[in-house]
Amino acid sequence: MYFNSKNWIIILIFIVSVAFVITNGCSSKLGLDENTVYVASINLYNAGQPLSSSAKINVGDHYIVEARPLNKNTEVISNTSVAFKASDEETLKILNTYSSDNSSFAIVKGEKTGTAEIIAQSGSISKYIQFGVGNSGNIGNIAYIKFNNASSDPLLVGTSREYSADYIDTTGATKEASLVWTLPNETYAKIANRAANKATVTGVSTGEVTLFVRDAANTVAAGVLIKVN
């Protein structure tokens, strides 16, 4: 086949046009993919002390897991949450989740002896935190939150009860700390009043809900089950 100069010019223009479309049409998608590679940055806290990725806890203990979604440049991705789930909820249970300062948090409790993992998911990347749950009831030299009046008596609909708690430091002494009181939902009860170490809870409808208290630094937490009749 014979190609004159005019044909070669047309073919060259066609090739350049295709190359331009491919380059510009795909580059933005490739760039988007690179910028949305999330990595969950994991911190595990017990009374303010960061723990290793393999933690030993006791039945009944509460721990706080913090995760931050980061991009490939380890920059925090704002307004992006991290989802948590437990590999075995009979051994390790997630009691509550919340967000604060671009971090996602999970309050975790040891339910029975064994080994389980907390899985933190953000984007396409998952992180696994292994917990070994033991049966030692000794709190040891760690700080914790202690409920002063964690009653198992049901709360009647329309009535209120005041709960109080203290932050106990590593020496066993009560330490002044700003505490945060929360309920996962207000279907069965609502918090009528909050103070530094007190909260008044009012029964709304028949059911069960857990009242959580944590320190403002997100390092230690505790919970009490409220039954509403």
N, CA and C atoms as a LAMMPS dump frame, in Angstrom:
ITEM: TIMESTEP
0
ITEM: NUMBER OF ATOMS
687
ITEM: BOX BOUNDS ff ff ff
-5.0000000000000000e+02 5.0000000000000000e+02
-5.0000000000000000e+02 5.0000000000000000e+02
-5.0000000000000000e+02 5.0000000000000000e+02
ITEM: ATOMS id mol type element x y z
1 1 1 N 0.855 -1.192 0
2 1 2 C 0 0 0
3 1 3 C 0.883 1.231 0
4 2 1 N 0.444 2.235 -0.758
5 2 2 C 1.252 3.44 -0.9
6 2 3 C 0.72 4.51 0.048
7 3 1 N 1.624 5.129 0.819
8 3 2 C 1.269 6.214 1.737
9 3 3 C 1.977 7.475 1.277
10 4 1 N 1.182 8.493 0.958
11 4 2 C 1.812 9.762 0.646
12 4 3 C 2.017 10.552 1.935
13 5 1 N 2.617 11.724 1.793
14 5 2 C 2.938 12.519 2.978
15 5 3 C 1.679 12.933 3.729
16 6 1 N 0.603 13.188 2.992
17 6 2 C -0.641 13.58 3.652
18 6 3 C -1.183 12.457 4.522
19 7 1 N -1.101 11.219 4.03
20 7 2 C -1.573 10.069 4.809
21 7 3 C -0.746 9.894 6.08
22 8 1 N 0.568 10.066 5.954
23 8 2 C 1.442 9.919 7.12
24 8 3 C 1.11 10.968 8.185
25 9 1 N 0.779 12.164 7.744
26 9 2 C 0.425 13.234 8.698
27 9 3 C -0.855 12.879 9.443
28 10 1 N -1.848 12.346 8.717
29 10 2 C -3.119 11.946 9.345
30 10 3 C -2.9 10.844 10.365
31 11 1 N -2.076 9.842 9.963
32 11 2 C -1.789 8.723 10.874
33 11 3 C -1.063 9.221 12.117
34 12 1 N -0.123 10.13 11.954
35 12 2 C 0.638 10.655 13.087
36 12 3 C -0.277 11.421 14.035
37 13 1 N -1.165 12.225 13.481
38 13 2 C -2.117 12.964 14.322
39 13 3 C -2.996 12.004 15.109
40 14 1 N -3.453 10.934 14.438
41 14 2 C -4.288 9.936 15.099
42 14 3 C -3.551 9.283 16.272
43 15 1 N -2.296 8.896 16.069
44 15 2 C -1.506 8.242 17.129
45 15 3 C -1.304 9.172 18.316
46 16 1 N -0.964 10.452 18.02
47 16 2 C -0.767 11.429 19.092
48 16 3 C -2.057 11.646 19.874
49 17 1 N -3.187 11.69 19.174
50 17 2 C -4.477 11.911 19.84
51 17 3 C -4.818 10.755 20.772
52 18 1 N -4.603 9.517 20.302
53 18 2 C -4.871 8.333 21.13
54 18 3 C -3.979 8.33 22.364
55 19 1 N -2.712 8.653 22.166
56 19 2 C -1.771 8.694 23.288
57 19 3 C -2.194 9.731 24.31
58 20 1 N -2.661 10.879 23.83
59 20 2 C -3.09 11.951 24.739
60 20 3 C -4.297 11.514 25.559
61 21 1 N -5.271 10.86 24.92
62 21 2 C -6.47 10.402 25.622
63 21 3 C -6.125 9.368 26.671
64 22 1 N -5.265 8.413 26.288
65 22 2 C -4.882 7.357 27.238
66 22 3 C -4.15 7.942 28.429
67 23 1 N -3.198 8.829 28.14
68 23 2 C -2.383 9.402 29.216
69 23 3 C -3.213 10.236 30.165
70 24 1 N -4.041 11.138 29.635
71 24 2 C -4.819 12.024 30.48
72 24 3 C -6.036 11.348 31.075
73 25 1 N -6.606 10.407 30.367
74 25 2 C -7.782 9.726 30.885
75 25 3 C -7.456 8.779 32.009
76 26 1 N -6.256 8.206 32.011
77 26 2 C -5.897 7.21 33.011
78 26 3 C -5.088 7.792 34.156
79 27 1 N -4.381 8.876 33.91
80 27 2 C -3.487 9.376 34.943
81 27 3 C -4.242 9.803 36.183
82 28 1 N -5.425 10.437 35.992
83 28 2 C -6.185 10.869 37.152
84 28 3 C -6.672 9.671 37.953
85 29 1 N -7.057 8.585 37.274
86 29 2 C -7.504 7.396 37.989
87 29 3 C -6.343 6.739 38.717
88 30 1 N -5.204 6.694 38.047
89 30 2 C -4.043 6.113 38.716
90 30 3 C -3.66 6.94 39.931
91 31 1 N -3.706 8.253 39.796
92 31 2 C -3.393 9.12 40.919
93 31 3 C -4.376 8.931 42.062
94 32 1 N -5.657 8.769 41.743
95 32 2 C -6.679 8.558 42.757
96 32 3 C -6.423 7.268 43.508
97 33 1 N -6.071 6.205 42.771
98 33 2 C -5.787 4.934 43.419
99 33 3 C -4.631 5.066 44.409
100 34 1 N -3.592 5.774 43.986
101 34 2 C -2.435 5.927 44.856
102 34 3 C -2.79 6.706 46.116
103 35 1 N -3.647 7.683 45.977
104 35 2 C -3.986 8.528 47.122
105 35 3 C -5.004 7.895 48.055
106 36 1 N -5.643 6.816 47.62
107 36 2 C -6.638 6.189 48.477
108 36 3 C -6.186 4.834 48.986
109 37 1 N -4.879 4.647 49.089
110 37 2 C -4.361 3.437 49.726
111 37 3 C -4.297 3.708 51.223
112 38 1 N -5.293 3.216 51.941
113 38 2 C -5.376 3.498 53.359
114 38 3 C -4.586 2.473 54.176
115 39 1 N -3.957 2.943 55.202
116 39 2 C -3.282 2.062 56.156
117 39 3 C -3.762 2.446 57.549
118 40 1 N -4.259 1.482 58.307
119 40 2 C -4.749 1.776 59.645
120 40 3 C -3.575 1.818 60.61
121 41 1 N -3.325 2.977 61.165
122 41 2 C -2.267 3.136 62.16
123 41 3 C -2.837 2.773 63.523
124 42 1 N -2.276 1.775 64.18
125 42 2 C -2.88 1.197 65.373
126 42 3 C -2.119 1.589 66.63
127 43 1 N -2.859 2.046 67.629
128 43 2 C -2.333 2.233 68.973
129 43 3 C -3.259 1.52 69.947
130 44 1 N -2.68 0.854 70.912
131 44 2 C -3.451 0.122 71.905
132 44 3 C -3.083 0.671 73.273
133 45 1 N -4.089 1.091 74.026
134 45 2 C -3.821 1.757 75.293
135 45 3 C -4.401 0.997 76.474
136 46 1 N -3.633 0.973 77.52
137 46 2 C -4.134 0.537 78.812
138 46 3 C -3.609 1.532 79.841
139 47 1 N -4.507 2.381 80.324
140 47 2 C -4.153 3.385 81.324
141 47 3 C -3.006 4.272 80.871
142 48 1 N -3.05 4.683 79.628
143 48 2 C -2.075 5.633 79.139
144 48 3 C -0.793 5.038 78.615
145 49 1 N -0.618 3.744 78.782
146 49 2 C 0.61 3.104 78.332
147 49 3 C 0.368 2.394 76.998
148 50 1 N 1.059 2.808 75.939
149 50 2 C 0.924 2.094 74.661
150 50 3 C 1.428 0.657 74.811
151 51 1 N 0.694 -0.279 74.248
152 51 2 C 1.055 -1.685 74.349
153 51 3 C 1.522 -2.202 72.995
154 52 1 N 2.105 -3.382 73.019
155 52 2 C 2.563 -4.006 71.782
156 52 3 C 1.367 -4.525 70.996
157 53 1 N 1.643 -4.988 69.779
158 53 2 C 0.56 -5.479 68.918
159 53 3 C 0.01 -6.816 69.402
160 54 1 N 0.683 -7.463 70.332
161 54 2 C 0.188 -8.699 70.921
162 54 3 C 0.045 -8.462 72.421
163 55 1 N -1.176 -8.255 72.875
164 55 2 C -1.406 -7.831 74.251
165 55 3 C -1.953 -8.976 75.104
166 56 1 N -1.546 -8.973 76.364
167 56 2 C -2.085 -9.928 77.33
168 56 3 C -3.019 -9.168 78.266
169 57 1 N -4.27 -9.601 78.308
170 57 2 C -5.244 -8.939 79.163
171 57 3 C -5.96 -10.002 79.993
172 58 1 N -6.79 -9.546 80.911
173 58 2 C -7.524 -10.44 81.786
174 58 3 C -9.011 -10.405 81.487
175 59 1 N -9.696 -11.453 81.881
176 59 2 C -11.148 -11.485 81.771
177 59 3 C -11.714 -10.323 82.587
178 60 1 N -12.578 -9.544 81.969
179 60 2 C -13.18 -8.399 82.645
180 60 3 C -12.459 -7.092 82.419
181 61 1 N -11.24 -7.137 81.901
182 61 2 C -10.482 -5.914 81.642
183 61 3 C -11.053 -5.149 80.454
184 62 1 N -10.945 -3.822 80.506
185 62 2 C -11.316 -2.959 79.396
186 62 3 C -10.068 -2.304 78.826
187 63 1 N -9.946 -2.332 77.522
188 63 2 C -8.832 -1.688 76.844
189 63 3 C -9.366 -0.804 75.732
190 64 1 N -8.553 0.173 75.333
191 64 2 C -8.945 1.064 74.244
192 64 3 C -7.999 0.878 73.066
193 65 1 N -8.567 0.599 71.902
194 65 2 C -7.794 0.468 70.667
195 65 3 C -8.033 1.726 69.836
196 66 1 N -6.971 2.377 69.421
197 66 2 C -7.059 3.573 68.579
198 66 3 C -6.5 3.267 67.197
199 67 1 N -7.205 3.681 66.175
200 67 2 C -6.727 3.482 64.807
201 67 3 C -6.93 4.758 64.01
202 68 1 N -5.945 5.097 63.191
203 68 2 C -6.039 6.263 62.313
204 68 3 C -5.836 5.832 60.874
205 69 1 N -6.694 6.279 59.964
206 69 2 C -6.487 5.973 58.545
207 69 3 C -5.428 6.894 57.95
208 70 1 N -4.429 6.323 57.334
209 70 2 C -3.347 7.095 56.735
210 70 3 C -3.252 6.787 55.25
211 71 1 N -2.744 7.744 54.47
212 71 2 C -2.47 7.46 53.068
213 71 3 C -1.04 6.926 52.925
214 72 1 N -0.633 6.722 51.685
215 72 2 C 0.676 6.09 51.465
216 72 3 C 1.834 6.967 51.932
217 73 1 N 1.541 8.244 52.183
218 73 2 C 2.56 9.157 52.691
219 73 3 C 2.478 9.304 54.208
220 74 1 N 1.737 8.384 54.854
221 74 2 C 1.505 8.372 56.306
222 74 3 C 0.876 9.672 56.797
223 75 1 N 0.057 10.287 55.949
224 75 2 C -0.685 11.481 56.345
225 75 3 C -2.094 11.062 56.764
226 76 1 N -2.587 11.649 57.839
227 76 2 C -3.918 11.304 58.327
228 76 3 C -4.98 11.762 57.332
229 77 1 N -5.903 10.872 57.022
230 77 2 C -6.992 11.181 56.115
231 77 3 C -8.185 11.63 56.949
232 78 1 N -8.505 12.907 56.892
233 78 2 C -9.578 13.467 57.707
234 78 3 C -10.936 12.935 57.271
235 79 1 N -11.863 12.917 58.222
236 79 2 C -13.258 12.518 57.971
237 79 3 C -13.366 11.108 57.408
238 80 1 N -12.435 10.259 57.781
239 80 2 C -12.464 8.856 57.356
240 80 3 C -12.392 7.983 58.601
241 81 1 N -13.343 7.079 58.739
242 81 2 C -13.406 6.264 59.948
243 81 3 C -12.763 4.898 59.731
244 82 1 N -12.488 4.237 60.831
245 82 2 C -11.962 2.873 60.824
246 82 3 C -13.009 1.971 61.468
247 83 1 N -13.304 0.869 60.832
248 83 2 C -14.272 -0.093 61.371
249 83 3 C -13.538 -1.161 62.176
250 84 1 N -14.155 -1.606 63.257
251 84 2 C -13.556 -2.623 64.116
252 84 3 C -14.468 -3.845 64.193
253 85 1 N -13.858 -5.019 64.28
254 85 2 C -14.619 -6.225 64.588
255 85 3 C -13.707 -7.217 65.293
256 86 1 N -14.312 -8.111 66.066
257 86 2 C -13.56 -9.123 66.814
258 86 3 C -13.643 -10.457 66.082
259 87 1 N -12.536 -11.186 66.049
260 87 2 C -12.538 -12.488 65.372
261 87 3 C -13.315 -13.535 66.163
262 88 1 N -13.41 -13.356 67.481
263 88 2 C -14.147 -14.293 68.332
264 88 3 C -14.775 -13.499 69.466
265 89 1 N -16.067 -13.183 69.348
266 89 2 C -16.72 -12.327 70.325
267 89 3 C -16.973 -13.025 71.65
268 90 1 N -16.866 -14.357 71.691
269 90 2 C -17.011 -15.04 72.97
270 90 3 C -15.762 -14.861 73.828
271 91 1 N -14.615 -14.633 73.181
272 91 2 C -13.355 -14.422 73.905
273 91 3 C -13.08 -12.941 74.113
274 92 1 N -13.318 -12.153 73.086
275 92 2 C -12.989 -10.731 73.105
276 92 3 C -14.153 -9.968 72.477
277 93 1 N -14.678 -8.988 73.192
278 93 2 C -15.868 -8.293 72.718
279 93 3 C -15.624 -6.8 72.574
280 94 1 N -16.102 -6.223 71.47
281 94 2 C -16.076 -4.776 71.284
282 94 3 C -17.358 -4.214 71.882
283 95 1 N -17.212 -3.407 72.923
284 95 2 C -18.369 -2.893 73.635
285 95 3 C -18.899 -1.602 73.028
286 96 1 N -17.997 -0.794 72.504
287 96 2 C -18.429 0.494 71.983
288 96 3 C -17.35 1.04 71.063
289 97 1 N -17.75 1.873 70.119
290 97 2 C -16.799 2.569 69.244
291 97 3 C -17.166 4.04 69.198
292 98 1 N -16.17 4.889 68.975
293 98 2 C -16.41 6.329 68.875
294 98 3 C -15.246 6.965 68.139
295 99 1 N -15.405 8.232 67.783
296 99 2 C -14.361 8.968 67.061
297 99 3 C -13.965 10.212 67.831
298 100 1 N -12.69 10.598 67.702
299 100 2 C -12.184 11.791 68.361
300 100 3 C -10.882 12.217 67.701
301 101 1 N -10.804 13.485 67.256
302 101 2 C -9.561 14.051 66.708
303 101 3 C -8.96 13.193 65.592
304 102 1 N -9.778 12.873 64.569
305 102 2 C -9.334 12.103 63.397
306 102 3 C -8.92 10.674 63.715
307 103 1 N -9.231 10.199 64.91
308 103 2 C -8.966 8.808 65.269
309 103 3 C -10.283 8.088 65.511
310 104 1 N -10.26 6.778 65.295
311 104 2 C -11.386 5.93 65.66
312 104 3 C -10.964 5.072 66.845
313 105 1 N -11.889 4.844 67.777
314 105 2 C -11.569 4.103 68.993
315 105 3 C -12.553 2.964 69.191
316 106 1 N -12.068 1.887 69.806
317 106 2 C -12.92 0.769 70.198
318 106 3 C -12.615 0.418 71.648
319 107 1 N -13.677 0.308 72.452
320 107 2 C -13.517 -0.174 73.823
321 107 3 C -13.684 -1.683 73.802
322 108 1 N -12.64 -2.383 74.226
323 108 2 C -12.571 -3.845 74.11
324 108 3 C -12.539 -4.469 75.505
325 109 1 N -13.234 -5.577 75.655
326 109 2 C -13.275 -6.267 76.951
327 109 3 C -12.955 -7.746 76.769
328 110 1 N -12.14 -8.284 77.673
329 110 2 C -11.876 -9.722 77.698
330 110 3 C -13.066 -10.455 78.286
331 111 1 N -13.624 -11.426 77.548
332 111 2 C -14.832 -12.127 77.984
333 111 3 C -14.521 -13.488 78.613
334 112 1 N -13.586 -14.228 78.014
335 112 2 C -13.196 -15.52 78.574
336 112 3 C -11.773 -15.827 78.129
337 113 1 N -11.132 -16.784 78.773
338 113 2 C -9.745 -17.097 78.452
339 113 3 C -9.63 -17.638 77.032
340 114 1 N -8.553 -17.27 76.379
341 114 2 C -8.322 -17.707 75.007
342 114 3 C -7.555 -16.657 74.23
343 115 1 N -7.533 -16.808 72.919
344 115 2 C -6.839 -15.868 72.045
345 115 3 C -7.794 -15.399 70.96
346 116 1 N -7.79 -14.123 70.709
347 116 2 C -8.65 -13.556 69.663
348 116 3 C -7.98 -12.311 69.104
349 117 1 N -8.539 -11.811 68.016
350 117 2 C -7.98 -10.633 67.356
351 117 3 C -9.038 -9.558 67.189
352 118 1 N -8.581 -8.319 67.27
353 118 2 C -9.4 -7.184 66.86
354 118 3 C -8.924 -6.795 65.469
355 119 1 N -9.856 -6.704 64.537
356 119 2 C -9.536 -6.378 63.151
357 119 3 C -9.974 -4.942 62.879
358 120 1 N -9.02 -4.112 62.496
359 120 2 C -9.301 -2.711 62.153
360 120 3 C -9.247 -2.588 60.635
361 121 1 N -10.321 -2.081 60.046
362 121 2 C -10.444 -2.014 58.593
363 121 3 C -10.616 -0.577 58.14
364 122 1 N -9.77 -0.162 57.189
365 122 2 C -9.914 1.153 56.566
366 122 3 C -9.492 1.027 55.115
367 123 1 N -10.39 1.336 54.195
368 123 2 C -10.087 1.128 52.79
369 123 3 C -9.901 -0.353 52.509
370 124 1 N -8.835 -0.695 51.81
371 124 2 C -8.593 -2.086 51.454
372 124 3 C -7.572 -2.75 52.364
373 125 1 N -7.092 -2.027 53.374
374 125 2 C -6.055 -2.548 54.246
375 125 3 C -6.644 -2.87 55.616
376 126 1 N -6.38 -4.081 56.118
377 126 2 C -6.805 -4.477 57.459
378 126 3 C -5.59 -4.66 58.349
379 127 1 N -5.756 -4.33 59.618
380 127 2 C -4.731 -4.555 60.615
381 127 3 C -5.295 -5.475 61.689
382 128 1 N -4.448 -6.369 62.189
383 128 2 C -4.885 -7.355 63.167
384 128 3 C -4.124 -7.162 64.474
385 129 1 N -4.853 -7.039 65.592
386 129 2 C -4.237 -6.915 66.902
387 129 3 C -4.619 -8.153 67.704
388 130 1 N -3.64 -8.929 68.088
389 130 2 C -3.91 -10.176 68.798
390 130 3 C -3.964 -9.944 70.299
391 131 1 N -4.97 -10.521 70.936
392 131 2 C -5.118 -10.441 72.379
393 131 3 C -5.057 -11.849 72.974
394 132 1 N -4.249 -12.005 74.002
395 132 2 C -4.271 -13.219 74.805
396 132 3 C -5.022 -12.903 76.08
397 133 1 N -6.171 -13.546 76.277
398 133 2 C -7.016 -13.249 77.433
399 133 3 C -6.778 -14.295 78.512
400 134 1 N -6.304 -13.823 79.672
401 134 2 C -6.048 -14.717 80.8
402 134 3 C -7.137 -14.611 81.848
403 135 1 N -7.008 -15.383 82.903
404 135 2 C -8.055 -15.457 83.918
405 135 3 C -7.6 -14.908 85.253
406 136 1 N -6.531 -14.111 85.254
407 136 2 C -6.057 -13.528 86.497
408 136 3 C -6.92 -12.336 86.846
409 137 1 N -7.483 -12.355 88.044
410 137 2 C -8.332 -11.248 88.467
411 137 3 C -7.551 -10.102 89.078
412 138 1 N -6.238 -10.204 89.113
413 138 2 C -5.407 -9.186 89.736
414 138 3 C -5.199 -8.014 88.792
415 139 1 N -5.595 -6.834 89.225
416 139 2 C -5.438 -5.65 88.384
417 139 3 C -3.979 -5.28 88.227
418 140 1 N -3.198 -5.445 89.303
419 140 2 C -1.766 -5.147 89.215
420 140 3 C -1.5 -3.655 89.227
421 141 1 N -0.301 -3.279 88.855
422 141 2 C 0.104 -1.876 88.894
423 141 3 C -0.244 -1.156 87.604
424 142 1 N -1.529 -1.087 87.327
425 142 2 C -2.005 -0.329 86.172
426 142 3 C -3.112 0.604 86.633
427 143 1 N -3.273 1.682 85.939
428 143 2 C -4.37 2.596 86.25
429 143 3 C -5.669 2.032 85.668
430 144 1 N -6.787 2.388 86.27
431 144 2 C -8.078 1.909 85.777
432 144 3 C -9.175 2.828 86.289
433 145 1 N -10.365 2.651 85.741
434 145 2 C -11.53 3.412 86.2
435 145 3 C -12.406 2.498 87.039
436 146 1 N -12.768 2.983 88.195
437 146 2 C -13.554 2.186 89.135
438 146 3 C -14.922 2.821 89.342
439 147 1 N -15.989 2.029 89.102
440 147 2 C -17.335 2.485 89.414
441 147 3 C -17.546 2.397 90.926
442 148 1 N -18.141 3.433 91.49
443 148 2 C -18.374 3.44 92.933
444 148 3 C -19.725 2.864 93.32
445 149 1 N -20.664 2.852 92.391
446 149 2 C -22.015 2.375 92.712
447 149 3 C -22.615 1.635 91.52
448 150 1 N -21.912 0.649 91.019
449 150 2 C -22.388 -0.118 89.86
450 150 3 C -23.431 -1.126 90.321
451 151 1 N -24.657 -0.679 90.461
452 151 2 C -25.737 -1.518 90.97
453 151 3 C -26.285 -2.427 89.877
454 152 1 N -26.628 -3.654 90.264
455 152 2 C -27.254 -4.59 89.321
456 152 3 C -28.784 -4.51 89.389
457 153 1 N -29.324 -3.69 90.295
458 153 2 C -30.778 -3.525 90.402
459 153 3 C -31.309 -2.821 89.162
460 154 1 N -32.438 -3.281 88.627
461 154 2 C -32.995 -2.641 87.423
462 154 3 C -33.363 -1.185 87.679
463 155 1 N -33.246 -0.394 86.639
464 155 2 C -33.675 1.003 86.654
465 155 3 C -35.066 1.06 86.041
466 156 1 N -36.01 1.67 86.733
467 156 2 C -37.371 1.717 86.236
468 156 3 C -37.533 2.827 85.206
469 157 1 N -38.409 2.601 84.223
470 157 2 C -38.687 3.604 83.203
471 157 3 C -39.187 4.884 83.872
472 158 1 N -38.589 5.999 83.505
473 158 2 C -38.995 7.287 84.063
474 158 3 C -38.26 7.687 85.318
475 159 1 N -37.487 6.766 85.906
476 159 2 C -36.713 7.096 87.105
477 159 3 C -35.252 7.304 86.736
478 160 1 N -34.504 7.909 87.642
479 160 2 C -33.102 8.235 87.377
480 160 3 C -32.2 7.653 88.458
481 161 1 N -30.938 7.46 88.092
482 161 2 C -29.932 6.978 89.042
483 161 3 C -28.62 7.679 88.738
484 162 1 N -27.928 8.074 89.769
485 162 2 C -26.623 8.705 89.588
486 162 3 C -25.519 7.669 89.705
487 163 1 N -24.623 7.667 88.728
488 163 2 C -23.45 6.798 88.749
489 163 3 C -22.217 7.671 88.952
490 164 1 N -21.27 7.139 89.7
491 164 2 C -20.018 7.864 89.889
492 164 3 C -18.852 6.916 89.692
493 165 1 N -17.724 7.47 89.293
494 165 2 C -16.534 6.663 89.038
495 165 3 C -15.294 7.489 89.335
496 166 1 N -14.203 6.807 89.605
497 166 2 C -12.926 7.461 89.876
498 166 3 C -11.835 6.859 89.015
499 167 1 N -10.868 7.692 88.695
500 167 2 C -9.656 7.236 88.002
501 167 3 C -8.652 6.833 89.082
502 168 1 N -8.262 5.566 89.063
503 168 2 C -7.306 5.044 90.044
504 168 3 C -5.948 4.915 89.356
505 169 1 N -4.93 5.56 89.914
506 169 2 C -3.618 5.54 89.259
507 169 3 C -2.837 4.277 89.606
508 170 1 N -1.608 4.182 89.116
509 170 2 C -0.811 2.958 89.267
510 170 3 C -0.433 2.648 90.716
511 171 1 N -0.556 3.633 91.59
512 171 2 C -0.255 3.399 93.012
513 171 3 C -1.488 2.973 93.787
514 172 1 N -2.652 2.973 93.12
515 172 2 C -3.891 2.621 93.788
516 172 3 C -4.603 3.812 94.389
517 173 1 N -4.075 5.009 94.147
518 173 2 C -4.688 6.216 94.688
519 173 3 C -5.662 6.828 93.688
520 174 1 N -6.692 7.489 94.215
521 174 2 C -7.647 8.191 93.356
522 174 3 C -7.001 9.442 92.791
523 175 1 N -7.073 9.581 91.477
524 175 2 C -6.448 10.721 90.802
525 175 3 C -7.528 11.561 90.142
526 176 1 N -7.401 12.869 90.268
527 176 2 C -8.358 13.759 89.616
528 176 3 C -8.186 13.677 88.102
529 177 1 N -9.27 13.39 87.398
530 177 2 C -9.206 13.252 85.939
531 177 3 C -10.544 13.633 85.348
532 178 1 N -10.509 14.145 84.136
533 178 2 C -11.734 14.49 83.424
534 178 3 C -12.283 13.229 82.764
535 179 1 N -13.497 12.828 83.162
536 179 2 C -14.106 11.606 82.646
537 179 3 C -15.222 11.936 81.663
538 180 1 N -15.374 11.078 80.666
539 180 2 C -16.384 11.258 79.617
540 180 3 C -17.381 10.114 79.714
541 181 1 N -18.674 10.424 79.824
542 181 2 C -19.734 9.432 79.979
543 181 3 C -20.516 9.323 78.672
544 182 1 N -20.744 8.098 78.204
545 182 2 C -21.469 7.9 76.946
546 182 3 C -22.353 6.658 77.009
547 183 1 N -23.397 6.663 76.187
548 183 2 C -24.231 5.493 75.926
549 183 3 C -24.177 5.212 74.429
550 184 1 N -24.132 3.936 74.004
551 184 2 C -24.123 3.634 72.563
552 184 3 C -25.364 4.173 71.855
553 185 1 N -26.489 4.171 72.548
554 185 2 C -27.727 4.74 72.01
555 185 3 C -28.615 5.126 73.185
556 186 1 N -29.679 5.857 72.898
557 186 2 C -30.588 6.295 73.947
558 186 3 C -31.96 5.658 73.795
559 187 1 N -31.987 4.435 73.294
560 187 2 C -33.251 3.712 73.13
561 187 3 C -33.836 3.327 74.484
562 188 1 N -32.988 2.843 75.383
563 188 2 C -33.462 2.34 76.678
564 188 3 C -33.17 3.29 77.831
565 189 1 N -32.168 4.124 77.682
566 189 2 C -31.825 5.074 78.735
567 189 3 C -31.122 6.27 78.116
568 190 1 N -31.117 7.378 78.83
569 190 2 C -30.408 8.568 78.362
570 190 3 C -29.664 9.2 79.533
571 191 1 N -28.598 9.907 79.211
572 191 2 C -27.834 10.596 80.239
573 191 3 C -28.452 11.973 80.438
574 192 1 N -28.996 12.188 81.629
575 192 2 C -29.668 13.453 81.913
576 192 3 C -28.671 14.538 82.29
577 193 1 N -27.656 14.165 83.058
578 193 2 C -26.642 15.128 83.496
579 193 3 C -25.282 14.46 83.519
580 194 1 N -24.248 15.252 83.229
581 194 2 C -22.868 14.777 83.286
582 194 3 C -22.056 15.735 84.146
583 195 1 N -21.09 15.16 84.872
584 195 2 C -20.14 15.97 85.625
585 195 3 C -18.775 15.317 85.491
586 196 1 N -17.778 15.859 86.192
587 196 2 C -16.409 15.35 86.052
588 196 3 C -16.315 13.863 86.359
589 197 1 N -16.951 13.429 87.421
590 197 2 C -16.878 12.004 87.767
591 197 3 C -18.255 11.416 88.071
592 198 1 N -19.319 12.091 87.59
593 198 2 C -20.669 11.608 87.846
594 198 3 C -21.53 11.738 86.599
595 199 1 N -22.541 10.868 86.518
596 199 2 C -23.526 10.957 85.443
597 199 3 C -24.864 10.466 85.963
598 200 1 N -25.933 11.17 85.622
599 200 2 C -27.278 10.761 85.995
600 200 3 C -27.96 10.152 84.779
601 201 1 N -28.439 8.915 84.941
602 201 2 C -29.046 8.169 83.838
603 201 3 C -30.534 7.981 84.118
604 202 1 N -31.367 8.216 83.123
605 202 2 C -32.819 8.082 83.239
606 202 3 C -33.304 6.955 82.337
607 203 1 N -34.165 6.084 82.874
608 203 2 C -34.732 4.995 82.1
609 203 3 C -35.749 5.502 81.089
610 204 1 N -35.666 4.987 79.842
611 204 2 C -36.56 5.427 78.775
612 204 3 C -37.544 4.325 78.387
613 205 1 N -37.046 3.112 78.151
614 205 2 C -37.907 1.982 77.792
615 205 3 C -37.245 0.683 78.25
616 206 1 N -38.021 -0.377 78.26
617 206 2 C -37.533 -1.662 78.762
618 206 3 C -36.441 -2.23 77.855
619 207 1 N -35.327 -2.619 78.471
620 207 2 C -34.215 -3.19 77.715
621 207 3 C -32.921 -3.068 78.485
622 208 1 N -31.809 -3.288 77.8
623 208 2 C -30.494 -3.225 78.423
624 208 3 C -29.554 -2.354 77.601
625 209 1 N -28.687 -1.611 78.276
626 209 2 C -27.697 -0.777 77.608
627 209 3 C -26.501 -0.637 78.543
628 210 1 N -25.324 -0.45 77.976
629 210 2 C -24.114 -0.297 78.775
630 210 3 C -23.723 1.17 78.858
631 211 1 N -23.492 1.623 80.081
632 211 2 C -22.991 2.972 80.317
633 211 3 C -21.467 2.921 80.348
634 212 1 N -20.831 3.734 79.5
635 212 2 C -19.373 3.737 79.415
636 212 3 C -18.803 5.013 80.007
637 213 1 N -17.647 4.873 80.613
638 213 2 C -16.909 6.034 81.101
639 213 3 C -15.447 5.84 80.707
640 214 1 N -14.821 6.907 80.234
641 214 2 C -13.423 6.88 79.837
642 214 3 C -12.776 8.191 80.217
643 215 1 N -11.468 8.196 80.252
644 215 2 C -10.791 9.459 80.504
645 215 3 C -10.703 10.256 79.211
646 216 1 N -10.568 11.566 79.337
647 216 2 C -10.564 12.441 78.167
648 216 3 C -9.376 12.178 77.26
649 217 1 N -8.314 11.562 77.791
650 217 2 C -7.128 11.265 76.987
651 217 3 C -7.264 9.971 76.193
652 218 1 N -8.421 9.292 76.308
653 218 2 C -8.688 8.051 75.553
654 218 3 C -7.681 6.949 75.853
655 219 1 N -7.379 6.745 77.13
656 219 2 C -6.39 5.72 77.467
657 219 3 C -6.936 4.589 78.327
658 220 1 N -8.055 4.799 78.991
659 220 2 C -8.621 3.748 79.836
660 220 3 C -10.131 3.941 79.895
661 221 1 N -10.862 2.831 80.024
662 221 2 C -12.323 2.899 80.013
663 221 3 C -12.913 1.792 80.864
664 222 1 N -14.179 1.962 81.213
665 222 2 C -14.914 0.931 81.936
666 222 3 C -16.379 1.046 81.556
667 223 1 N -17.13 -0.011 81.823
668 223 2 C -18.546 -0.002 81.472
669 223 3 C -19.381 -0.74 82.499
670 224 1 N -20.649 -0.363 82.625
671 224 2 C -21.568 -1.038 83.525
672 224 3 C -22.885 -1.26 82.789
673 225 1 N -23.429 -2.457 82.906
674 225 2 C -24.682 -2.786 82.234
675 225 3 C -25.866 -2.247 83.039
676 226 1 N -26.759 -1.557 82.352
677 226 2 C -27.966 -1.01 82.993
678 226 3 C -29.17 -1.744 82.434
679 227 1 N -29.949 -2.359 83.325
680 227 2 C -31.195 -3.005 82.94
681 227 3 C -32.343 -2.073 83.268
682 228 1 N -33.218 -1.853 82.282
683 228 2 C -34.353 -0.951 82.481
684 228 3 C -35.636 -1.766 82.428
685 229 1 N -36.435 -1.648 83.503
686 229 2 C -37.728 -2.338 83.575
687 229 3 C -38.864 -1.332 83.526
